[in-house]
Amino acid sequence: METPTVEIVQMNALVYGFGPYGKFAHNVTTDIIRSVNRMKRAKGMVFDVRFNQKQFIEALERYRPEMVIGLGQHPRARKIRIERRARNWQASSSTEGKRIERSGPEYCYVSLKISAAEGATVTYDAGDYVCNYSMYVMCRETEKTGAKYAFLHVPLNVDVEKATELIGKILSR
C-alpha cells in the first residue's frame, strides 16, 4: 500500500482564524480570513475550535509559510489585542485544565513583534482556551521552522476592514 502524498504549497504567509464555538454561532475571524484571501497576499484558513495540535502542524507542513498570523475572537475585548505570550495551559468547560506540553516551557513568546497601533493594545495573557492553545503550539512549531509568528485577539464588533488593513500592514513588512 502506497503512502498518500501531501501537496506542499509554498506560501509566504499564513493567516488563520476559527469557526463558531460555544454560544457563538458566528466567529468574526472568518470574515477577516475571507478578506485576507481576497487580498491574495496570504493563505487564509479557518480552523475548527478544538484542542488538536495536528491541524496546526499540518497547515505549517503544507504551506511552509515564512510568517504566520493567528486570529481569535475575544468576546470581552474592546480593542484588538496583540498577544505576546502563550501559556502552557489549556482548559475547557469539560476539563479542569492541564498542561499543553508536559515538559514544555511555562510560556512561549511570539517571534513577530507588532507594535501597538491605534485601536490596538499589547497583552501577555491569551487566556486558556483554544486561542492560547493554538498560540502555544504555533510558537513551538514556528521556532522549529523559523517562521515569524504573531497572534491577535479581535473584539466581536471589530471593523473587519480595519482589522484586514492592519493585517495587510503586517504582511507588507
Steps between C-alpha positions, in 0.01 A plus 500: 500500500643836396520788739278787382691808398419838643512793264743760633429858405764768565322794655663817629243551776225307674219678686261286700184547698232279647146387434201526732526379860291477815218751497648683198334381177735727305867584552607840366845361412339310210401837346855628540641181342264544204636856453860380535441240228369773266827691552686199355805586712458212742323170537209536740369197690218444744564227758249311707490609863661195657806403698673313217855602420503283187284750307751779566810293429354365174428854379862599568628191320274554201549874445849550645439868575767750589246688714195384696233724650237343722166665570257424778166647595501655846145555628594756767773695319434861402815536289712267292735324740851429377588189699867457584497187717329162509481292815557125514146443625166402353156483652146461377155461648554123507846495663661654805803584293837350422837579347512506119850359492605293800866602494463825305577846634238680707477783243580544131544839341415607147788562262326769294474814710217728395493844656179629649312679228211739545211298635726211609669409826780260594416228754673199654199282580338304217270317743483123530265399220572402138652837401770461765536132406555582131737778596710272719514226234581747221769674708669166562467380139608827336811494721588181310416631152638853543169664401410824676182473708249742654150470647218755517181478702221699338180630659160365393412835345836564331495702179597220258641746247728664757611162638581383146689824439710438813579147380593640158748737667653213695527287186672779307798503740 
